[in-house]
Amino acid sequence: MTDERISLGARGEDLAVAHLRRHGWNVLQRNYRLRSGEIDIIARDGETLVFVEVKTRRSLRFGAPAAAVTPRKQARLGRLAQEYLARNKLGETASRFDVISVLLPTRGPAQIELITNAFEVAG
């Protein structure tokens, strides 16, 4: 991954965290990593534990940022979330998967869209 791409992703995640906090969410963890991947943000929206995937792009040339959360990515996030719940003994906790789409155009303000309950994972 290039430095520019890493920087773009980090900027998008920073904006996403700020957006969630402005809306009263409690951000528990960023960049939860296991050998098989990473969950960008783990937060609480009220009593619900939310696993948030952040996708950031500079333009819509290759589609909306959220379109990059493919079924394969969703399945991986599901496995990571199950591992997080098991390791933290949170098996009965209500949870969901959200996506935050961040568009950072060269000119103009960032556009942030929260997609609540963006997908479900079997199991």
Phi, psi and omega in degrees: 000140181280158178301321180296319179293320178297316180297318179298315179297317180295319178297317178298318178294320177300316179295321179296315179298315179299319179298314180296316179297321177300331181264015172086011179280152174258109179279116184272321186202146174243146175053055176288114187248137168230172180304325185272359178153197186216143170255126185297310183219137171240125186216169173246128172248094188067235180269356184268132174275128185238129175261118188246126173259129181251130176235128184235136176219160178271336181209176178264012184308321180254022179099172180295147180306318183297338179295343180283354177271082185285166176305323178296317178295319179300316180296318179297316179298323177298317179295318178297318180296318178299319179295318178299313180299317181293313182297330182257011178052050182241029186306326182265004182286134175295132180215164178204171179245123176243159175234136172248122179260123181240123176250120182244081181293158179301322177238144177096172184284159175292147175245123184240128179233124175265123177253103183282139180054047187299329179199164176239152180241131178294143176099000000 
